[in-house]
Amino acid sequence: MPDKTAFMPKNEAPCFPANRHVVSLVYDGLCTFEFGITSEVFGLPRPEAGPDWYQFKSVSLEDQVLHACGGLTVAATGTATDLHEAGTIIVPGWRGPDAPVPDQICDALVRAHKNGARIISICGGAFVLAAAGLLDGRRATTHWRFAEGLAQRYPAIALDANCLYIDEGDILTSAGSSAGIDLCLHIVRSDFGAELANTVARRLVMYSHRQGGQSQFIERPVPVKREADRLSSILDHIQAKLRHPHTVSSLARHAGMSERTFQRRFHSLTGLPPLKWILRERLEQARILLETGSTALDDIASVTGLGSAENLRFQFARHYGVSPLIYRNRFAQRPETSQTLPKHTGQSSSTADFRLQPQRRL
């Protein structure tokens, strides 16, 4: 079965500069980690981005002293005018799935959306967007623990609890807290391109794109450290020799395990069977090469271990829902920043990113 595509951009027009005016909502009971994500990605100065980088403000619509998780009190420095002028408004979590959303917050979000702002939620912030009616008739996601309750309370939402995040163009929702980072990086990628998104991700010391969805994190046992270390070396081995053939038998021997034990432990660590994980890595490397260069499909197929251009086309379309050439036309970097095919592909595909993405990991 093909992996799900999280979204398909509704248009290919560049984002308006207004989107660069970002406001993060601050509220009583503020989720400090989720707010910190928004501040870290959009609020820090990034000279490498040039003069069009985001302008970030925090705004509260509650006339009271605000308390935050961790025993803090906070005071937003932005104003209602900042909210009115924002092109991007983020709701970083919410104080609880059963906590009512004040009318002034719902009304402000609806007005902003009508005025053209894109509205974003992180984790439980989806309850705020739902209370405002902004998710009716749309696909959306939230943390897997909250998904059933959200779906029951707001049946008009097409809830997909498997996704890391969903981009509906003017409404974007993410799953749990760390998935909020994925969504913020996706926004940077959409606004400024892959290269700058990679730069931001490196400063965060994290992947700029993660595949998978949150289902694999539901009550999953943690692998024994010794076995996790052994399997991590296998992942490095595969990525360093991606173009070479690999079998379960050869990998199990390399790990010093029986085939049955190896497959069970590999799936526990990665959320995928070994051969599916290898195929995913090969397609990720192919995606990087399509996005960053003009290498022929036959050469990409050879260097990634996919064998032939025909197999590359088939697997890429099945996995991402789009052909390699269409993907290249949509997302390739400008000629002045493109790269040529590397002599080897030992680097991990986790340093890359893209916009059409299947989702199976939080």
C-alpha positions as CSV (number, residue, x, y, z in Angstrom):
1,M,0.0,0.0,0.0
2,P,1.4,3.4,-0.8
3,D,2.1,5.9,2.0
4,K,-0.3,8.7,2.4
5,T,0.5,12.1,0.9
6,A,0.0,14.7,3.6
7,F,-1.1,17.4,1.2
8,M,-1.1,18.6,-2.3
9,P,-0.6,22.4,-2.6
10,K,-3.7,24.0,-4.0
11,N,-1.7,26.5,-6.0
12,E,1.9,27.1,-6.9
13,A,1.9,30.8,-6.6
14,P,4.7,32.2,-4.3
15,C,3.6,33.3,-0.9
16,F,2.7,37.0,-0.3
17,P,5.1,38.9,1.9
18,A,2.2,39.4,4.3
19,N,2.7,35.7,5.3
20,R,6.0,36.8,6.8
21,H,4.2,38.7,9.6
22,V,3.8,35.9,12.2
23,V,1.8,36.1,15.4
24,S,1.8,33.4,18.0
25,L,-1.2,33.4,20.3
26,V,-0.5,33.6,24.0
27,Y,-3.2,32.5,26.4
28,D,-3.7,31.6,30.1
29,G,-2.3,28.1,30.6
30,L,0.2,28.5,27.8
31,C,1.9,25.4,26.6
32,T,5.5,26.7,26.8
33,F,7.2,24.2,24.6
34,E,4.7,24.7,21.7
35,F,5.1,28.5,22.0
36,G,8.9,28.1,22.2
37,I,8.8,26.2,18.9
38,T,7.2,29.1,17.1
39,S,9.5,31.6,18.7
40,E,12.6,29.6,17.9
41,V,11.7,29.1,14.2
42,F,10.1,32.4,13.4
43,G,11.3,34.8,16.1
44,L,15.1,34.5,15.9
45,P,17.0,36.7,13.5
46,R,18.5,34.8,10.6
47,P,20.8,37.1,8.5
48,E,21.3,34.3,6.0
49,A,17.6,34.7,5.0
50,G,17.9,38.3,3.9
51,P,15.6,41.2,4.7
52,D,12.3,39.3,4.1
53,W,12.6,37.0,7.1
54,Y,9.6,36.7,9.4
55,Q,8.5,39.4,11.8
56,F,7.4,37.7,14.9
57,K,5.0,38.9,17.7
58,S,3.2,37.4,20.6
59,V,-0.4,38.5,21.2
60,S,-2.9,37.8,24.0
61,L,-6.6,38.4,23.7
62,E,-7.3,37.6,27.4
63,D,-7.3,40.6,29.7
64,Q,-5.7,38.9,32.7
65,V,-2.4,37.8,34.1
66,L,-1.3,34.8,32.0
67,H,0.1,31.7,33.6
68,A,2.1,29.2,31.6
69,C,3.1,25.5,32.1
70,G,6.1,25.2,34.4
71,G,5.0,27.8,37.0
72,L,5.7,30.8,34.8
73,T,3.7,34.0,34.3
74,V,4.0,35.6,30.8
75,A,3.0,38.8,29.2
76,A,2.6,39.1,25.4
77,T,4.3,42.2,23.9
78,G,2.2,42.4,20.7
79,T,-1.1,44.1,20.2
80,A,-4.5,43.5,18.7
81,T,-3.2,45.6,15.7
82,D,-0.4,43.1,15.2
83,L,-2.9,40.3,15.1
84,H,-5.0,42.2,12.6
85,E,-2.0,42.8,10.3
86,A,-0.6,39.2,10.6
87,G,-0.4,37.0,7.6
88,T,0.3,33.9,9.7
89,I,-1.3,33.2,13.0
90,I,-0.3,30.2,15.2
91,V,-2.2,28.7,18.0
92,P,0.5,26.8,20.0
93,G,-1.4,24.2,21.9
94,W,-4.3,24.8,24.2
95,R,-4.9,24.6,27.9
96,G,-7.0,21.4,27.6
97,P,-9.3,19.6,25.2
98,D,-12.2,20.3,27.5
99,A,-11.3,23.9,28.2
100,P,-13.8,26.3,26.5
101,V,-12.4,28.7,23.9
102,P,-13.3,32.3,24.6
103,D,-15.5,34.0,21.9
104,Q,-13.0,36.8,21.4
105,I,-10.3,34.3,20.3
106,C,-12.7,32.5,17.9
107,D,-13.9,35.7,16.5
108,A,-10.4,37.1,16.0
109,L,-9.3,34.0,14.2
110,V,-12.3,33.9,11.9
111,R,-11.8,37.6,11.0
112,A,-8.1,37.1,10.3
113,H,-8.9,34.1,8.1
114,K,-11.4,36.0,6.1
115,N,-8.8,38.8,5.7
116,G,-6.4,36.2,4.1
117,A,-4.3,35.1,7.0
118,R,-3.2,31.5,7.2
119,I,-4.1,29.9,10.5
120,I,-1.9,27.2,12.1
121,S,-2.4,25.0,15.1
122,I,0.1,22.9,17.0
123,C,-1.0,19.8,18.9
124,G,-4.2,20.7,21.0
125,G,-4.4,24.1,19.3
126,A,-6.7,22.2,16.8
127,F,-9.4,22.5,19.4
128,V,-9.2,26.2,19.1
129,L,-9.5,26.2,15.3
130,A,-12.3,23.7,15.6
131,A,-14.2,25.9,18.1
132,A,-13.9,28.8,15.7
133,G,-15.4,26.6,12.9
134,L,-12.3,26.9,10.8
135,L,-11.8,23.1,10.4
136,D,-15.3,22.3,9.3
137,G,-15.2,20.3,6.0
138,R,-11.4,20.2,6.1
139,R,-8.8,17.6,6.7
140,A,-7.0,18.2,10.0
141,T,-4.8,16.4,12.5
142,T,-4.0,16.7,16.2
143,H,-2.2,14.6,18.8
144,W,-3.3,11.0,18.7
145,R,-4.4,11.1,22.4
146,F,-6.9,13.9,21.5
147,A,-8.0,12.7,18.1
148,E,-11.0,10.6,19.1
149,G,-12.4,13.4,21.3
150,L,-11.9,16.0,18.6
151,A,-13.6,13.9,16.0
152,Q,-16.6,13.1,18.3
153,R,-17.0,16.8,19.3
154,Y,-16.6,18.2,15.8
155,P,-17.8,15.5,13.3
156,A,-17.6,17.9,10.4
157,I,-13.8,17.7,10.5
158,A,-12.1,15.1,8.2
159,L,-9.7,14.1,11.0
160,D,-6.6,12.1,10.0
161,A,-4.8,11.1,13.2
162,N,-2.0,9.4,11.4
163,C,-0.3,12.5,9.9
164,L,2.5,14.6,11.3
165,Y,0.8,17.6,9.9
166,I,-1.7,18.6,7.2
167,D,-1.4,21.7,4.9
168,E,-4.7,22.8,3.5
169,G,-3.2,26.0,2.1
170,D,-4.8,28.6,4.4
171,I,-5.3,26.2,7.4
172,L,-2.5,24.0,8.7
173,T,-2.6,21.6,11.6
174,S,0.0,19.5,13.3
175,A,0.0,16.5,15.6
176,G,1.9,16.4,18.9
177,S,4.5,18.9,20.1
178,S,7.5,17.8,18.1
179,A,5.3,17.6,15.0
180,G,4.9,21.3,15.4
181,I,8.5,21.7,14.6
182,D,8.0,19.7,11.4
183,L,5.1,21.9,10.5
184,C,7.1,25.1,11.2
185,L,10.0,23.9,9.1
186,H,7.5,23.0,6.3
187,I,6.3,26.6,6.4
188,V,9.8,27.9,6.1
189,R,10.4,25.5,3.2
190,S,7.2,26.6,1.5
191,D,8.1,30.3,1.9
192,F,11.9,30.3,1.4
193,G,12.8,27.0,-0.2
194,A,14.6,23.8,0.8
195,E,18.0,25.2,1.3
196,L,17.0,27.7,4.0
197,A,14.7,25.2,5.7
198,N,17.7,22.8,5.9
199,T,19.8,25.6,7.5
200,V,17.1,26.3,10.2
201,A,16.9,22.5,10.9
202,R,20.6,22.2,11.3
203,R,20.5,25.1,13.9
204,L,17.8,23.1,15.7
205,V,20.0,20.0,15.4
206,M,17.1,18.0,14.0
207,Y,15.8,16.5,10.8
208,S,14.4,19.0,8.3
209,H,12.0,16.4,7.1
210,R,10.7,13.3,8.8
211,Q,8.7,10.6,7.1
212,G,6.0,8.7,8.9
213,G,3.2,9.4,11.2
214,Q,2.3,9.3,14.8
215,S,0.7,5.8,14.8
216,Q,4.0,4.1,15.4
217,F,4.3,6.0,18.7
218,I,1.1,4.7,20.3
219,E,2.2,2.6,23.3
220,R,5.3,1.3,21.5
221,P,8.0,-0.4,23.7
222,V,11.4,1.2,23.7
223,P,14.1,-1.1,22.3
224,V,16.8,-2.3,24.6
225,K,19.8,0.1,24.3
226,R,22.3,-2.6,23.3
227,E,20.1,-3.7,20.5
228,A,19.3,-0.2,19.5
229,D,23.0,0.6,19.2
230,R,23.6,-2.5,17.1
231,L,20.7,-1.6,14.8
232,S,21.8,2.0,14.5
233,S,25.1,0.9,13.0
234,I,23.1,-1.1,10.5
235,L,21.2,2.0,9.5
236,D,24.5,3.8,8.9
237,H,25.8,0.8,6.9
238,I,22.7,0.8,4.6
239,Q,22.8,4.6,4.1
240,A,26.5,4.4,3.3
241,K,25.9,1.7,0.7
242,L,22.5,2.6,-0.5
243,R,23.3,1.7,-4.1
244,H,24.3,-1.9,-3.2
245,P,21.8,-4.7,-2.9
246,H,20.6,-5.6,0.7
247,T,18.7,-8.6,1.9
248,V,17.2,-9.5,5.3
249,S,19.7,-12.4,5.5
250,S,22.8,-10.3,4.8
251,L,21.7,-7.5,7.2
252,A,20.8,-10.0,10.0
253,R,24.3,-11.5,9.6
254,H,25.8,-8.1,9.8
255,A,23.9,-7.4,13.0
256,G,24.7,-10.8,14.5
257,M,21.1,-11.8,14.9
258,S,18.8,-14.4,13.5
259,E,16.6,-13.2,10.7
260,R,13.5,-13.4,12.8
261,T,15.0,-11.5,15.7
262,F,16.5,-8.9,13.3
263,Q,13.2,-8.2,11.6
264,R,11.3,-7.9,14.9
265,R,13.9,-5.5,16.4
266,F,14.4,-3.5,13.2
267,H,10.6,-2.9,13.0
268,S,10.5,-1.9,16.7
269,L,13.3,0.6,16.2
270,T,12.2,2.2,12.8
271,G,8.5,1.4,12.6
272,L,9.0,-0.3,9.2
273,P,10.2,-3.8,8.0
274,P,13.8,-3.7,6.8
275,L,13.2,-3.7,3.0
276,K,10.5,-1.1,3.2
277,W,12.8,1.1,5.2
278,I,15.5,0.7,2.6
279,L,13.1,1.6,-0.2
280,R,12.0,4.7,1.7
281,E,15.7,5.8,2.1
282,R,16.4,5.2,-1.6
283,L,13.4,7.2,-2.6
284,E,14.4,10.0,-0.2
285,Q,17.8,10.2,-1.7
286,A,16.2,10.2,-5.2
287,R,14.0,13.0,-4.1
288,I,17.0,15.1,-2.9
289,L,18.7,14.6,-6.2
290,L,15.6,15.6,-8.1
291,E,15.2,18.7,-6.0
292,T,18.9,19.8,-6.1
293,G,20.1,19.0,-9.6
294,S,19.4,18.0,-13.2
295,T,20.7,14.4,-13.1
296,A,19.1,12.0,-15.5
297,L,16.6,9.5,-14.0
298,D,18.7,6.5,-15.0
299,D,21.7,7.9,-13.1
300,I,19.6,8.7,-10.1
301,A,18.1,5.2,-10.1
302,S,21.6,3.7,-10.3
303,V,23.2,5.7,-7.5
304,T,20.2,5.2,-5.2
305,G,20.0,1.4,-5.7
306,L,16.6,1.6,-7.5
307,G,18.1,0.0,-10.6
308,S,16.3,1.6,-13.5
309,A,14.5,4.8,-14.4
310,E,11.3,2.7,-14.9
311,N,11.5,1.4,-11.4
312,L,12.3,4.9,-10.1
313,R,9.2,6.2,-11.8
314,F,7.0,3.4,-10.5
315,Q,8.2,3.5,-6.9
316,F,8.3,7.3,-6.7
317,A,4.8,7.7,-8.0
318,R,3.4,5.0,-5.7
319,H,5.2,6.5,-2.7
320,Y,4.7,10.2,-3.2
321,G,1.7,10.3,-5.5
322,V,3.5,12.2,-8.3
323,S,6.0,11.4,-11.0
324,P,9.8,12.2,-10.6
325,L,9.7,14.8,-13.4
326,I,6.6,16.5,-12.1
327,Y,8.2,16.6,-8.6
328,R,11.4,18.1,-10.1
329,N,9.4,20.8,-12.0
330,R,7.6,21.8,-8.9
331,F,10.3,21.8,-6.3
332,A,13.7,21.9,-7.9
333,Q,16.0,24.7,-6.6
334,R,16.9,27.6,-8.8
335,P,19.8,26.9,-11.2
336,E,22.2,29.0,-9.3
337,T,21.8,26.8,-6.1
338,S,21.4,23.4,-7.8
339,Q,23.8,20.6,-7.1
340,T,25.3,17.9,-9.3
341,L,25.1,14.2,-8.6
342,P,27.5,13.4,-5.8
343,K,30.2,10.7,-6.4
344,H,28.6,8.7,-3.6
345,T,25.5,8.9,-1.5
346,G,26.7,7.9,1.9
347,Q,24.9,10.8,3.6
348,S,21.7,10.1,5.4
349,S,18.5,11.2,3.7
350,S,17.4,12.7,7.0
351,T,19.2,15.9,6.1
352,A,16.6,16.6,3.3
353,D,13.1,17.9,3.1
354,F,10.2,18.3,0.7
355,R,6.6,19.4,0.5
356,L,4.7,16.4,-0.9
357,Q,5.2,14.0,1.9
358,P,3.8,10.7,3.2
359,Q,3.2,10.9,7.0
360,R,3.8,8.1,9.5
361,R,5.9,9.5,12.3
362,L,5.4,12.1,15.1
